Structure formats: C-alpha cells, structure tokens
Amino acid sequence: MITLRRPTELELLRCTRNQSNDALSYQEVGETWGAMPANYFHNEHAVDLGRGEACFAAACENLQQGRCLQLPWVSLFRDGPLFVGQDTAIVARVMRVWTLNCCRVVDVRSPTKTDGGHCFSFAVGTLGRHIMIGEERFTVAFDPNTEKVRFSIRSFSRASSIAAGIGTPVIRYYQRRFVDSVARAMQQDLQATATSG
C-alpha cells in the first residue's frame, strides 16, 4: 500500500486485520536466529549499549515496548503486547510517499532461567502482500562474563516481484538506514534513561 500521507493508527489496525489470514511468504521461518539461508540478501548490524544488568533490563523494556522502532520516518505498529502470531505493520516514508507492509511475529525469546536470562529477541516475517520476502530479528543480549549489553538486528530478504526487484537498490538503502536509525534510537533512549536515573 502506498499513500501520500502517513496512515493513521486505525488504518494500520485495519490493514493488519485484513491480512490476518494471509500466509507467510517464505519457508525459512526463524532462521534469523542462527545461520541464515542462502539465496537471500543478508543484513546484520550490532551496537554496544553499555554494561550491567540495569542496562540490560532497560534495553529489554525498550524493545518489548517497541520504543526504538517508533521513528519519524518509519515505525512498527502492533496492537497490544508482543506474542508469536501477532500481525504487525511497517510504515515508512520513502522519498515523498508512505509505504505500508504487513508482517507477522514468528518468534519471541524472553529471558528465562534455561538460557541464563541473558537474551530478549523477537523476529517478524513477511506476509504475502509485502513488497519483500524474508525475516528480520531484533535482539538484546547480555554477556555475564564482560557484563556488556549488545543490540543486534539481523535480516534476510529478497524482492517479492520483478517490479520490486527493479527498485532493489533503493530498498537496500532504506534497509541500511532503518537498522542504523533503530540502533541509534536505542542508544539514545538508554543514555537518556541513565541520565534521568
């Protein structure tokens, strides 16, 4: 969907509900967690957020609430708390128009005793009407040995059609801009939290 103005929250909700019966457009579900599949473009970006369990808890809260994904030019919309199977919408301003594409949450990994409580992660996968095919994962990880907290974004994707393929260079530019912007937003939010605290 392409519009000249930013879609309203009601329009985003309507979009996700209209595509709730759509299937995922790819088979390699969850593979952003490990080795990513061949025949896709891979994008990986990671930044250090700080040290300590307080930093980790703040970063997990940010990601759970999706604050780092609410930017002036792009945002991830979801209705309610995060869960597997939840339909979401990605709205982005590309040049002078707004694009709207729907995804589905395909994996959520919360800090648990089984993994030492050192990671929070979720992944979204594209639905059939999305301009791209693939998956993107957002992860906050805590290293108990160094106490470093790290935020990473990993994705694999390819164009869903010949028309989308023609625009691939532009799409790749915005994908790189997206991960840079989200990572920066996470860093700035944690810095502001640390300062106010």
N, C-alpha and C positions, 0 to 999 in steps of 0.2 A: 504494500500500500504506500502511495506517495501523496503527500499533501503540501500545500503552500504554507500552512501554519502548523504549529505544534499540536498534536492530538490532545484532547482533554482526557482526564482520568476515566471518565465514563466511556469514552471511545476506546481507550485501551482495555478496559474491562470487557466491553462488548467484543472486541477483537479476540481476546483470549478465550472467551466463551464460545464464539463462533467456530474456533478452530480446536475446541477441546476434544473432538472425535478424530482429528487428524492424526495419522501415524507419524512416528519419527522418520526422517528422510535418509537415514543411514543405519548400518548394521553394527558398527563397531562401538556399541554403547559402553561407556565407562572407561574407554581406553586412553583418556587423558590422564588417568591415574598412573599408568606405567608406560611401557613402550608404545608410542603412538603408531597408528597404522600407516603403511606406505600408500602411495598414490594420492596423498593429500599434502597441502602446504602446511608446514608446522610453524607455529609462532610461540616463543617462550620468552618470558620476562620475569625477573625477580629483583626485589629490593630488600635491603635490611631495614627493619623498623625500629630496632632498639634492643634492649636486653631486659630480662626478668619476667617473672610470672605476671606482674601487673600490666606490663606492656602487652604480653600475650593475651591476657583477658580482655584488654581494651580493643585489641585488633580483632579478636573473635567477635566481640559485641558489634563492632563497626560492620564487619562482613555479614553477620547474621541479620542485621537491620538493613543492610544494603546501602549504607550512607556513602561509601566510596563509589557507588555506582549511580549516584544522582548528580550529574554534571550539567552545566548549562546547555551543552550541545548534544549530550547523549545520556540516556538513563535506562535502567532495567526496571520495569514495572512488574510487581507481583501483588496479588490480593491476599494479604494475610501472612502468617508465619511460613517459613521455608519448609517444604516437605517434598519427598520424591513423588513425581507425578503432577506436581503443580505446574500449570501453564503460565508462562510469563510473556512479556512483550518488550522488545528492544526498540526504542525510538531514538533516531539520530538525525541531526541536521547535516545533510551532505550538500555542499555548495549552497544553493538557495532554497532547497526543498527539504521536507522532513520525510524520512522513511520509517516504516513500521513493519516489523517482522516478529513472528511468534516463535517461542521456544518452549521446551519443557524441562523441568528439573529432573535429571536422570540419576543423580547420586548425591547423597549428603553424608558426610563423615564428621560426626561430632566427637569432641574429646571424650574418651572413655578410659576406664582402667585397663582395658585389654591392650591399648596402644600406648599406655603411659600417660594419656591425657595431653598429648603433645601436638595435636593437629586438629584443625577445623577446615573442612573443604566441601565445596559443592560444585556440581557441573550441570550445565544446561546444553541440551541438544536441539538441533533444528527440526522444525516440522515441515510438512510437505510443501507449504506455500512460501517458505523462506527463500530469499534470494541466494543463500548459500546452503551448503550441505556440510555438517560437521558438528563439533562439540567444543565447548570452552569450559575450563575449570579454574576456580579461584581458591587458593589455599593459604592459610596462615599456619605456620609451623614454628614450634619451639624446640630448640636443641638443649636438652638438660645438661649437657656437658659444658657448653660455652655460654648458655643462657641467652643466646641470640634468637631474636624473633625475625622471621622472614616471611614476606608476602610474595606469592608467585601466581602468575597467570599463564596457562598453557592451552593451546588450541590446535586442532587440525581442521582444515576446511578446504572446500573446492567449490567452484561455481555450480549452480543448480541447472543452468541452461546456457545455450550458446550466447544469448543476449547478455547474461550476467558475466560470461567469460570474457566478452569484449571489454567490459568495464573492470576487469580484474586488477589492473594497476592502480586504479582509483580506490577500489575496495581494500587492497593491501595497505595503501597509505592510511586509510581511516582505521584499519585494524591496528596498525602500529601506534597511531595517535591515541586510540582508545586505551590500549594497555598502559601507555605512558601516562595518560591523564588519570586513569584509575589508581595506578600505583602512587602517583604524586598526591592525589586526594587522600589516600590512606595515610601517607606520611604526614601530611599537613594536619589531618584530623588528630593523629596521635600526639603530634607536637603541641597542638592547642590544648588537648586534654591534659598533657603533662604540665603545661604552663599554668593552667587554671587550677590543677590539683595541688 
